Amino acid sequence: MEDSMDAAKLRDEFLHVLRRRRTAEVPLSVEAAQPVRDPLYQETPKPTFSKAMESCPKKKFSNFKELLQEENLYLITEKGDQGRLPVLILSMKEDSHKRRPAIVFLHSTNKCKEWLRPLLEAYASRDYIAVAIDSRYHGERASSLTTYKDALVSSWKKGKTMPFIFDTVWDLIKLADYLMQKENVDPSRIGITGESLGGMHAWFAAAADTRYSVVVPIIGVQGFRWAIEHDKWQARVDSIKAVFEEARIDLGKSAIDKEVVEKVWDRIAPGLASQFDSPYTIPAIAPRRPLLILNGKEDPRCPIDGLKLPESRARKAYKDSNCLDSFEVVAEPGIEHQMTPFMVKRASDWFDKFLKPQG
């Protein structure tokens, strides 16, 4: 009981932080959208193929494209340009009124929801409602190759937004509101997963919102405080270096150091390296919701040693509730910061185990 109360308190505190920087809350509404023909990727050269995603288990249909149903829409989650959340949903046309499990997929840094299409199609073929969004300042919410980088720098300068993780988690809470009302979605079976930045979004969304009932963050979970204390922050910082360089200059430092890192995290994602870090938010997902954490054993951005404390705390929560089979941490040997076919297959098996329709 005490653990569940602690988790509820953490969620309340986290939601308070999210609400502090909303432009203005509005009633959730839906607008029609058109398919994106030329998606914006904030990297060059433009990515064209993912071996890992293409390897996802897929049911074979001779007329798959004809049976596939695509929905494009915008959810209005708050006032302002970034409050317009682009959503892509794929499902099979047959039995359109049957309630099915849904899974939300989240892309990595500089990509977009269209990048995830191989995963969406594979899961849709297996009778899931497959959902993807553009995270803040990505895809349809971006206007140039530097939109996300510029948003991070602006957040450091002005402290008005939280573009790294938290603002997209707000969108995911609103997305859950929408999915709960969708007639072909089983509201008790909504999963969430993502790669890298998307893995962090999945982790925090599940910690904040219990309606995400099965959770698989891929190469996204790390210990932010652990990384600072053990001088293992460099790889994560290098992935979004512009904001740290700007902070270094503003703080009068000759090089990025631990103080710069901590101040940036506290500015653009308050509590990320303290009360909302993985030793607290990972156990908050336990014990009733199945959680699979997939990382590379040699990943410098998500050092595996930084997961020892959150893993031990979560494992205790699952064990105390006799749910140990609902929790697993897998670190693939020899793999750095990349999603692999092995991870895609493990995630697929996990969702099938805990979300697959019965009968």
C-alpha positions in Angstrom: 0.0 0.0 0.0 2.8 2.4 0.9 4.5 1.8 -2.5 1.3 2.5 -4.4 0.8 5.7 -2.4 4.4 6.7 -3.2 3.8 6.0 -6.9 0.6 8.1 -6.8 2.4 10.9 -5.1 5.2 10.8 -7.7 2.6 11.0 -10.5 0.9 14.0 -8.9 4.2 15.8 -8.5 5.2 15.0 -12.1 1.9 16.2 -13.5 2.3 19.4 -11.5 5.7 20.0 -13.2 4.1 19.3 -16.6 1.3 21.8 -16.0 3.6 24.5 -14.9 4.8 25.1 -18.4 1.7 24.5 -20.5 0.8 27.4 -22.8 -2.8 26.9 -21.8 -4.9 23.8 -21.3 -7.8 23.3 -23.6 -10.5 20.6 -24.0 -9.2 17.8 -26.1 -10.4 18.0 -29.7 -9.7 16.2 -33.0 -9.0 17.6 -36.4 -8.7 15.6 -39.7 -5.3 15.3 -41.4 -3.8 14.1 -44.6 -1.1 11.5 -45.0 2.4 13.0 -45.0 4.0 12.4 -48.4 7.5 13.9 -47.7 8.3 13.5 -44.0 10.8 15.9 -42.5 13.9 14.3 -40.9 16.2 16.5 -39.0 19.3 14.7 -40.2 21.3 14.3 -43.4 21.5 12.1 -45.3 17.8 11.3 -45.0 17.3 7.9 -43.5 15.7 5.4 -45.8 15.8 1.9 -44.2 15.8 0.2 -40.8 16.8 -3.5 -40.8 15.6 -3.8 -37.2 12.1 -2.5 -37.9 11.8 -4.4 -41.2 12.5 -7.6 -39.2 9.4 -7.3 -37.0 7.1 -10.4 -37.2 4.3 -9.8 -39.7 1.3 -11.8 -40.7 1.3 -12.5 -44.4 -1.7 -11.4 -46.5 -1.9 -11.6 -50.3 -3.9 -8.4 -50.3 -2.4 -6.7 -47.2 -2.4 -3.1 -48.7 -6.1 -3.4 -49.5 -7.0 -4.6 -46.0 -4.9 -2.0 -44.3 -6.7 1.0 -42.9 -4.9 4.3 -42.3 -6.1 7.2 -40.1 -4.4 10.6 -40.0 -5.5 13.2 -37.4 -4.4 16.0 -35.1 -5.2 16.0 -31.4 -5.3 19.5 -29.9 -3.6 19.0 -26.5 -3.0 22.7 -25.5 -2.9 26.1 -27.1 -0.1 27.1 -29.5 1.6 25.4 -32.5 3.1 22.6 -30.5 -0.2 21.8 -29.0 -1.3 20.2 -32.3 -0.3 16.6 -32.0 0.0 14.7 -35.3 -1.2 11.1 -35.1 -0.9 8.2 -37.5 -3.0 5.0 -36.9 -2.8 1.8 -38.8 -5.2 -1.2 -38.4 -6.9 -3.9 -40.5 -10.3 -3.0 -42.0 -12.0 -6.2 -41.1 -14.0 -6.3 -37.9 -13.5 -2.6 -37.5 -15.9 -2.4 -34.5 -14.1 -5.2 -32.6 -12.1 -3.9 -29.6 -8.5 -4.7 -30.1 -5.3 -4.0 -28.2 -3.5 -0.8 -29.2 0.3 0.0 -29.1 1.8 3.5 -29.2 5.2 3.6 -31.0 7.6 6.5 -30.5 10.4 7.5 -32.8 14.0 8.5 -31.9 15.7 11.9 -32.1 15.4 13.7 -35.4 13.0 11.2 -37.0 9.2 11.2 -37.2 6.1 9.0 -37.0 6.4 8.0 -40.7 9.8 6.4 -40.0 7.9 3.9 -37.8 5.7 2.6 -40.6 7.3 -0.9 -40.9 6.5 -1.5 -37.2 3.0 -0.1 -37.5 2.2 -2.3 -40.5 3.7 -5.4 -38.8 1.6 -5.0 -35.7 -1.5 -4.0 -37.6 -1.2 -7.2 -39.6 -1.3 -9.1 -36.3 -4.6 -7.5 -35.2 -3.3 -4.6 -33.2 -4.3 -0.9 -33.5 -0.8 0.6 -34.2 -0.4 4.2 -33.3 2.5 6.7 -33.8 2.9 10.4 -33.1 5.4 13.1 -33.9 7.1 14.1 -30.7 7.6 17.8 -29.9 9.5 19.7 -32.5 9.7 16.7 -34.9 8.0 15.7 -38.1 5.0 17.8 -38.8 5.8 19.8 -35.7 9.1 20.9 -37.2 9.8 23.4 -39.9 13.6 23.0 -40.6 16.6 20.8 -40.0 17.3 22.6 -36.7 13.8 22.9 -35.1 14.5 20.5 -32.3 18.0 21.8 -31.6 16.6 25.4 -31.5 13.8 24.3 -29.2 16.3 22.8 -26.7 18.4 26.0 -26.7 15.3 28.2 -26.3 14.2 26.1 -23.3 17.6 26.7 -21.7 17.4 30.4 -22.4 13.8 31.0 -21.5 12.7 28.1 -19.3 9.2 28.1 -20.8 9.1 24.7 -22.5 10.4 21.2 -21.8 11.2 19.8 -25.3 13.5 17.0 -24.3 11.0 14.6 -22.8 8.4 16.1 -20.6 6.3 18.0 -23.2 5.8 14.9 -25.3 4.7 13.0 -22.2 2.0 15.6 -21.8 0.8 14.7 -25.3 0.9 11.0 -24.5 -1.4 11.6 -21.6 -3.8 13.3 -23.9 -3.4 10.6 -26.5 -4.4 8.0 -23.8 -7.6 10.1 -23.3 -8.3 9.8 -27.0 -7.6 6.1 -27.2 -9.7 5.3 -24.2 -12.7 6.6 -26.2 -11.9 5.0 -29.5 -14.5 2.4 -30.3 -12.2 -0.2 -31.8 -9.6 0.0 -28.9 -9.7 -2.1 -25.8 -9.0 0.5 -23.1 -7.6 -2.1 -20.8 -5.0 -3.2 -23.3 -2.9 -0.2 -24.4 0.8 -0.7 -24.8 3.6 1.8 -25.3 7.1 1.4 -26.7 9.8 3.6 -28.4 13.4 3.8 -29.5 16.0 6.0 -27.8 14.3 9.3 -27.2 11.1 7.5 -27.9 12.1 4.9 -25.2 12.4 7.7 -22.7 9.0 9.0 -23.8 7.5 5.6 -23.3 9.2 5.2 -19.9 8.0 8.5 -18.5 4.5 8.3 -20.1 4.0 4.9 -18.4 5.2 6.3 -15.1 2.8 9.2 -15.4 -0.2 7.4 -16.7 -1.4 4.0 -15.6 -3.6 3.6 -18.7 -0.5 2.4 -20.5 -0.7 -1.2 -19.4 2.3 -2.9 -21.1 5.6 -1.0 -21.5 8.7 -1.7 -23.6 11.3 1.1 -23.7 14.1 0.3 -26.1 17.6 1.8 -25.6 15.9 4.6 -23.6 16.2 3.9 -19.9 19.2 5.3 -18.0 20.2 6.7 -14.6 20.7 10.4 -15.1 22.0 11.0 -11.6 24.1 7.9 -11.7 25.7 9.2 -15.0 26.5 12.6 -13.4 28.0 11.0 -10.2 30.0 8.4 -12.2 31.2 10.8 -15.0 29.3 8.8 -17.7 27.2 11.7 -19.0 29.3 12.5 -22.1 27.6 10.3 -24.7 24.1 11.5 -23.8 25.2 15.1 -23.8 26.9 14.7 -27.2 23.5 13.6 -28.7 22.0 17.0 -28.1 25.2 19.0 -27.6 24.0 22.4 -28.8 22.1 23.2 -25.7 25.0 22.2 -23.4 27.4 24.4 -25.4 25.0 27.3 -25.1 24.8 26.7 -21.3 28.6 26.4 -21.0 29.0 29.8 -22.6 26.2 31.3 -20.4 27.8 29.9 -17.3 31.3 31.1 -18.2 32.8 27.7 -18.4 35.7 26.7 -20.6 34.3 23.2 -21.1 31.1 21.3 -20.4 31.3 19.7 -17.0 29.0 18.1 -14.4 27.7 21.4 -13.2 26.7 22.4 -16.7 25.0 19.0 -17.3 23.0 19.2 -14.0 21.9 22.8 -14.6 20.7 22.0 -18.2 18.7 18.9 -17.0 17.1 20.9 -14.2 16.2 23.7 -16.6 14.8 21.7 -19.6 13.5 18.7 -17.7 13.1 19.6 -14.0 13.6 16.6 -11.7 15.1 14.4 -14.4 18.3 13.8 -12.4 16.6 13.8 -9.0 13.0 12.9 -8.0 11.9 11.7 -11.4 15.0 9.7 -12.3 14.8 6.0 -13.1 15.3 4.7 -9.5 11.9 6.4 -8.7 9.9 6.3 -12.0 10.7 2.8 -13.1 9.4 1.3 -9.9 6.3 3.5 -10.3 5.4 1.4 -13.3 5.4 -1.7 -11.1 3.9 -4.0 -10.1 0.7 -4.6 -12.1 1.9 -3.4 -15.5 4.3 -5.7 -17.5 7.6 -3.9 -18.1 10.4 -5.0 -20.4 13.5 -2.8 -20.6 15.7 -3.5 -23.7 19.2 -1.9 -23.9 22.6 -2.6 -25.4 25.1 -3.9 -23.0 27.8 -1.5 -24.3 25.5 1.5 -24.7 27.3 4.6 -23.6 24.1 6.8 -23.6 22.3 4.3 -21.3 25.1 2.7 -19.3 23.9 -0.6 -18.0 25.5 -0.1 -14.5 23.2 2.9 -14.1 20.2 0.6 -14.2 21.2 -1.5 -11.3 19.3 0.5 -8.7 16.1 1.1 -10.6 16.1 -2.6 -11.7 16.5 -3.8 -8.1 13.8 -1.6 -6.8 11.4 -2.6 -9.6 12.2 -6.2 -9.2 11.4 -6.1 -5.5 8.0 -4.5 -6.3 7.1 -7.2 -8.9 8.3 -9.9 -6.6 6.3 -8.6 -3.6 3.2 -8.7 -5.8 4.0 -12.2 -7.2 4.4 -10.7 -10.7 8.1 -11.4 -11.4 7.2 -12.8 -14.8 5.9 -9.3 -15.7 9.3 -7.7 -15.4 12.6 -8.1 -17.3 15.7 -6.2 -18.2 17.6 -7.4 -21.2 21.0 -6.0 -22.2 22.1 -7.4 -25.6 25.8 -8.3 -25.5 28.1 -6.3 -27.8 25.5 -3.7 -28.7 25.9 0.0 -28.2 23.2 2.6 -28.8 21.1 0.9 -31.5 17.9 -1.0 -31.8 18.4 -4.5 -33.2 16.2 -7.2 -34.7 16.7 -9.1 -31.5 15.1 -6.2 -29.5 12.3 -5.8 -32.0 11.5 -9.6 -31.7 11.7 -9.5 -27.9 9.3 -6.5 -27.8 6.9 -8.2 -30.2 6.9 -11.4 -28.0 6.3 -9.3 -24.9 3.3 -7.5 -26.3 1.9 -10.7 -27.7 2.2 -12.4 -24.3 0.5 -9.6 -22.4 -1.9 -7.9 -24.9 -2.8 -10.6 -27.4 -6.6 -11.1 -27.7 -7.8 -14.3 -26.0 -10.1 -16.8 -27.8 
